[in-house]
Amino acid sequence: MRLSEIKAGVVGVGFIGVAHVEALRRLGVDVIGVVGSTPERASAKAEAANLPEVYDSVEALAEAADVVHIASPNHAHADQVRSVLEAGSHVVCEKPLALTSGDTADLVARADEAGLVNAVCFNIRFYPSCHQARAMVAAGELGEPRLVTGSYLQDWLLRDTDWNWRLEPDKAGGLRAVADIGSHWLDLARFVTGSDVVEVMADLHTLVPVRRHPAGPVETFAAVDEDAELVEEEMSSDDAAGIMLRFANGARGVVAISQVSAGRKNSVSIEVDGSDSAVSWFSETPDHLWVGHRGRPNEILQRDPGLAAPEAARIIGYPGGHVEGYPDTFRALFGEVYADVARGGPAAQPTYPTFADGHDALLVTEAVAQSSAEQRWVSVTR
């Protein structure tokens, strides 16, 4: 089957849902329509994106589409994924796959039993330089991995008037910064090192204890109209976190997570220090991979398909010197997913994050929440 013959639909028409639509169109996939939180909102977004149809339910979309992308608020993911699987359609779900590891385990089992392609949208690992770093670690070019450090920092929830459904525990779950962006970093660390996180020690903190917000919804990253009537609400979810990590391969790690760091719009950094060399990557210079040495000059590896490791070269879309950024990660990830869809089912070893990866992410973030609550090291139970 050619990609142009595959019909896809998207559930959720916010910031991320639109990113999915754009990436699918770049691949030539036929995006047949969307489902939104309200018919009016979905119709407006469908018209803006020149989409042919608005569906009134996930079930109706799943009956019409070969693949359904779930980009709705977190609390809806598990039931929506189940509906899509029951309809026999392949699924791409935004993280988190569900709000509990019990639900994620159930979804893994259902997808495996159905033999359907299943993916979780951990797109950060699809920057080519991150694939290059993984290849270098796997090839032993760094020696023994010893230390993994980094951060994921944003500022869009810095002010007490900043608001979004992610601040509502009934929609987002009990964790916020850790679940929303920390899960991306934790997946990236696991991907680059090739090693599971086995123990965590976390300190989560609510830095804006009271927020003021409008009665209605606010688009992700949008500014609130401060002249509107605002409602005060006490906050309990994490604005920021510091997490120490122990990996299965013996490496140690530490990461800072924040959505209240002024000036940091969407800054991701990761460094892996080995016994011989080190690699470091920063999302604001995405085409550059820093390589550190002890006894000779350090290097900057520029993203270039002619110079990259084969697994990195495979997902590069442009020649060297033509910068690839955030939207390209979705194209690269979906390209791998839809190659399996075109073949009729998941490969034995998929090259993209699956529901199993989404389940593992829930296990780690649940351990993070427990560690912070009990102020002790907690093992990740697998």
VENNORBEL-V469241 format. One record per residue. N is the residue number from 1. RES is the residue in one letter. PHI is phi in degrees with one decimal (NA if undefined). OMEGA is omega in degrees with one decimal (none if undefined). Layout:
<<N/RES/PHI/OMEGA> <N/RES/PHI/OMEGA>>
This chain:
<<1/M/NA/175.9> <2/R/-82.8/-178.7> <3/L/-59.7/-178.9> <4/S/-67.9/178.7> <5/E/-91.0/-177.7> <6/I/-88.1/178.9> <7/K/-100.2/-179.6> <8/A/-123.1/174.0> <9/G/-133.6/-176.7> <10/V/-125.9/175.5> <11/V/-102.0/-175.5> <12/G/109.1/-173.9> <13/V/-121.5/175.8> <14/G/-85.3/-176.7> <15/F/-51.2/-175.5> <16/I/-75.6/178.3> <17/G/-58.0/178.0> <18/V/-64.9/176.6> <19/A/-61.3/177.1> <20/H/-63.3/-179.1> <21/V/-59.1/-178.0> <22/E/-61.6/-179.5> <23/A/-66.6/179.2> <24/L/-64.0/178.7> <25/R/-66.1/176.7> <26/R/-62.7/179.3> <27/L/-82.2/-178.2> <28/G/89.0/178.3> <29/V/-72.1/179.6> <30/D/-83.6/177.8> <31/V/-87.7/-169.7> <32/I/-89.0/179.9> <33/G/166.6/-175.1> <34/V/-137.4/168.1> <35/V/-123.5/179.9> <36/G/-121.3/-179.5> <37/S/-67.0/173.7> <38/T/-139.1/178.1> <39/P/-59.2/-177.8> <40/E/-66.4/179.6> <41/R/-63.7/-179.9> <42/A/-64.3/-179.3> <43/S/-65.2/-180.0> <44/A/-64.8/179.5> <45/K/-69.5/178.8> <46/A/-63.6/178.7> <47/E/-65.5/-179.5> <48/A/-64.3/-178.6> <49/A/-94.5/-180.0> <50/N/57.5/177.0> <51/L/-93.8/-170.6> <52/P/-74.4/-171.3> <53/E/-151.4/171.1> <54/V/-109.4/179.7> <55/Y/-96.8/-174.7> <56/D/-89.2/179.2> <57/S/-157.9/174.8> <58/V/-62.3/-178.5> <59/E/-61.4/179.8> <60/A/-65.4/179.0> <61/L/-66.1/-178.4> <62/A/-64.5/177.7> <63/E/-69.4/-175.7> <64/A/-93.6/-172.3> <65/A/-104.9/172.6> <66/D/-80.1/-178.8> <67/V/-134.4/176.1> <68/V/-120.0/176.3> <69/H/-100.4/-179.8> <70/I/-100.1/-179.8> <71/A/-131.1/-179.0> <72/S/-93.0/173.7> <73/P/-56.6/-168.4> <74/N/-54.9/-173.2> <75/H/-63.6/-177.3> <76/A/-88.4/-169.6> <77/H/-57.1/-171.6> <78/A/-59.3/-178.4> <79/D/-66.5/179.5> <80/Q/-68.2/177.1> <81/V/-62.6/178.2> <82/R/-58.5/-179.6> <83/S/-62.4/-179.4> <84/V/-67.3/179.0> <85/L/-62.1/179.0> <86/E/-63.4/177.7> <87/A/-80.4/178.4> <88/G/84.0/179.0> <89/S/-100.8/175.1> <90/H/-72.7/-173.0> <91/V/-134.8/166.0> <92/V/-119.2/-176.0> <93/C/-118.4/171.4> <94/E/-65.3/174.0> <95/K/-81.5/-6.6> <96/P/-74.5/178.6> <97/L/-60.4/175.9> <98/A/-159.7/-177.6> <99/L/-90.7/179.2> <100/T/-134.7/178.7> <101/S/-70.3/173.5> <102/G/-63.1/177.4> <103/D/-67.9/-178.9> <104/T/-64.8/177.0> <105/A/-62.2/178.0> <106/D/-63.1/-178.9> <107/L/-68.4/175.7> <108/V/-59.1/-178.2> <109/A/-63.5/-179.4> <110/R/-64.4/-179.2> <111/A/-65.6/179.3> <112/D/-64.6/-179.7> <113/E/-64.0/-179.1> <114/A/-79.9/-178.4> <115/G/68.6/-176.9> <116/L/-100.5/175.1> <117/V/-65.2/-179.5> <118/N/-138.8/-176.2> <119/A/-146.1/172.8> <120/V/-115.7/-168.7> <121/C/-84.2/169.1> <122/F/-84.9/-171.1> <123/N/-77.3/-175.4> <124/I/-60.2/179.6> <125/R/-64.4/-178.3> <126/F/-94.1/160.3> <127/Y/-70.4/-176.4> <128/P/-55.3/-179.6> <129/S/-65.0/176.3> <130/C/-71.0/173.5> <131/H/-64.0/178.5> <132/Q/-63.8/178.8> <133/A/-61.2/178.6> <134/R/-59.9/-179.5> <135/A/-62.1/-179.7> <136/M/-68.3/176.6> <137/V/-63.0/-177.7> <138/A/-63.3/-179.2> <139/A/-80.3/179.5> <140/G/81.2/-176.8> <141/E/-68.6/178.7> <142/L/-95.5/-170.2> <143/G/80.5/179.4> <144/E/-80.2/176.9> <145/P/-63.3/-175.9> <146/R/-118.5/-172.7> <147/L/-140.7/178.3> <148/V/-124.6/-176.5> <149/T/-130.5/176.4> <150/G/164.4/-178.4> <151/S/-159.6/167.6> <152/Y/-134.5/-171.7> <153/L/-125.5/173.7> <154/Q/-134.9/177.5> <155/D/-127.3/-169.5> <156/W/-73.1/176.1> <157/L/-118.5/-177.2> <158/L/-69.1/-174.6> <159/R/-86.2/-179.3> <160/D/-72.7/176.0> <161/T/-98.3/175.5> <162/D/-72.4/-173.7> <163/W/-150.9/176.9> <164/N/-171.3/179.1> <165/W/-58.6/179.0> <166/R/-63.1/177.2> <167/L/-88.8/-179.0> <168/E/-104.2/-175.5> <169/P/-57.5/-179.6> <170/D/-69.6/178.1> <171/K/-104.8/-173.7> <172/A/-100.0/-173.1> <173/G/97.9/-175.8> <174/G/-70.9/175.7> <175/L/-90.9/177.7> <176/R/-124.2/-177.3> <177/A/-61.2/179.9> <178/V/-64.4/-178.7> <179/A/-72.8/-173.6> <180/D/-75.6/-177.7> <181/I/-117.2/178.4> <182/G/-61.2/178.7> <183/S/-62.2/176.0> <184/H/-62.4/-178.3> <185/W/-66.0/-179.9> <186/L/-63.1/175.7> <187/D/-64.4/-179.9> <188/L/-62.5/179.6> <189/A/-62.8/177.8> <190/R/-63.7/-179.4> <191/F/-67.4/-176.0> <192/V/-66.8/-177.5> <193/T/-81.5/-174.1> <194/G/69.9/-174.9> <195/S/-134.7/179.3> <196/D/-74.8/166.9> <197/V/-77.6/-175.9> <198/V/-111.5/177.7> <199/E/-145.7/179.6> <200/V/-137.5/170.6> <201/M/-133.7/-168.5> <202/A/-125.8/173.4> <203/D/-131.6/179.9> <204/L/-100.9/-175.1> <205/H/-143.2/171.8> <206/T/-95.2/-174.5> <207/L/-94.3/175.3> <208/V/-116.7/-170.7> <209/P/-71.9/178.0> <210/V/-132.8/178.4> <211/R/-120.0/177.5> <212/R/-116.5/-173.4> <213/H/-147.9/176.0> <214/P/-69.8/179.3> <215/A/-70.7/-176.8> <216/G/-93.9/-178.7> <217/P/-71.4/176.8> <218/V/-126.9/-179.9> <219/E/-61.6/177.6> <220/T/-55.8/-180.0> <221/F/70.1/179.8> <222/A/-86.4/177.0> <223/A/-80.7/177.4> <224/V/-84.8/174.5> <225/D/-74.5/-175.1> <226/E/-73.8/175.1> <227/D/-84.0/178.7> <228/A/-74.6/176.3> <229/E/-71.1/-175.0> <230/L/-111.9/179.6> <231/V/-108.5/177.0> <232/E/-83.6/179.0> <233/E/-146.7/177.0> <234/E/-74.1/-177.2> <235/M/-107.3/176.2> <236/S/-128.4/-176.8> <237/S/-82.4/-172.5> <238/D/-77.9/169.4> <239/D/-84.0/-174.5> <240/A/-152.9/-179.8> <241/A/-154.6/167.6> <242/G/-119.8/-173.9> <243/I/-132.1/169.2> <244/M/-94.0/-171.6> <245/L/-132.1/167.9> <246/R/-122.5/-177.2> <247/F/-100.9/-179.2> <248/A/-62.0/-178.9> <249/N/-83.6/178.9> <250/G/96.0/179.3> <251/A/-69.0/174.5> <252/R/-111.0/-178.6> <253/G/-150.6/173.5> <254/V/-152.3/-178.5> <255/V/-138.9/173.1> <256/A/-109.5/-179.6> <257/I/-122.5/179.9> <258/S/-155.8/170.0> <259/Q/-115.5/-178.2> <260/V/-133.1/-178.2> <261/S/-103.0/-173.3> <262/A/-54.5/177.5> <263/G/89.4/178.8> <264/R/-94.6/-173.4> <265/K/-78.1/178.5> <266/N/-165.4/-169.4> <267/S/-100.8/178.9> <268/V/-116.3/175.3> <269/S/-137.2/175.8> <270/I/-149.6/175.4> <271/E/-134.9/174.1> <272/V/-117.4/179.2> <273/D/-101.7/178.4> <274/G/-106.6/-179.2> <275/S/-72.6/179.6> <276/D/-115.4/-175.8> <277/S/-143.8/180.0> <278/A/-139.7/171.5> <279/V/-129.7/-179.9> <280/S/-143.6/-178.4> <281/W/-135.2/-179.5> <282/F/-132.7/-171.5> <283/S/-66.2/-179.1> <284/E/-85.0/167.0> <285/T/-128.6/-164.9> <286/P/-66.7/-178.0> <287/D/-85.4/-177.0> <288/H/-111.0/172.7> <289/L/-120.2/179.9> <290/W/-80.6/176.6> <291/V/-121.7/-176.6> <292/G/-101.7/-179.8> <293/H/-129.0/177.5> <294/R/-89.0/-169.5> <295/G/-110.9/177.5> <296/R/-151.0/-175.8> <297/P/-59.9/174.3> <298/N/-69.3/-176.6> <299/E/-127.7/166.5> <300/I/-119.1/176.3> <301/L/-90.4/178.5> <302/Q/-89.3/179.7> <303/R/-59.6/-178.5> <304/D/-156.4/-176.7> <305/P/-61.0/179.7> <306/G/-78.9/-177.1> <307/L/-115.6/-173.5> <308/A/-78.6/171.4> <309/A/-61.9/-175.8> <310/P/-53.5/-178.6> <311/E/-69.1/174.5> <312/A/-81.7/-179.3> <313/A/-60.0/-176.7> <314/R/-60.8/-175.1> <315/I/-101.9/178.8> <316/I/-77.3/-175.6> <317/G/-101.7/-176.1> <318/Y/-133.8/176.5> <319/P/-64.3/176.4> <320/G/-54.8/-179.9> <321/G/89.7/176.3> <322/H/-103.3/-167.9> <323/V/-61.8/172.9> <324/E/-107.9/-174.8> <325/G/-130.4/-172.6> <326/Y/-53.6/-179.7> <327/P/-61.7/-178.9> <328/D/-69.7/178.2> <329/T/-66.6/177.5> <330/F/-67.5/178.5> <331/R/-59.4/-178.1> <332/A/-66.1/179.9> <333/L/-62.7/-178.0> <334/F/-66.2/176.0> <335/G/-59.7/177.8> <336/E/-68.7/-179.7> <337/V/-62.3/-174.0> <338/Y/-75.0/171.3> <339/A/-64.8/175.9> <340/D/-71.1/177.5> <341/V/-59.1/-179.4> <342/A/-63.4/178.5> <343/R/-82.3/175.0> <344/G/103.3/-179.6> <345/G/176.2/-176.4> <346/P/-68.8/174.4> <347/A/-69.8/179.0> <348/A/-60.8/176.9> <349/Q/-130.1/-177.8> <350/P/-59.8/-179.1> <351/T/-95.7/-178.7> <352/Y/-130.3/178.9> <353/P/-70.2/-177.8> <354/T/-102.7/175.5> <355/F/-58.1/177.7> <356/A/-61.7/176.1> <357/D/-68.3/176.2> <358/G/-63.5/176.5> <359/H/-64.2/179.8> <360/D/-61.7/178.3> <361/A/-61.1/177.6> <362/L/-65.6/178.4> <363/L/-60.4/-179.1> <364/V/-69.8/-177.4> <365/T/-68.3/173.5> <366/E/-64.9/176.4> <367/A/-65.1/176.8> <368/V/-61.0/179.6> <369/A/-62.1/179.4> <370/Q/-65.1/-179.9> <371/S/-60.3/-179.6> <372/S/-65.5/-179.2> <373/A/-65.6/-175.6> <374/E/-100.9/178.4> <375/Q/52.1/178.3> <376/R/-157.3/172.8> <377/W/-66.7/178.2> <378/V/-129.1/176.3> <379/S/-79.8/174.8> <380/V/-83.9/-176.0> <381/T/-87.4/178.6> <382/R/-116.6/none>>
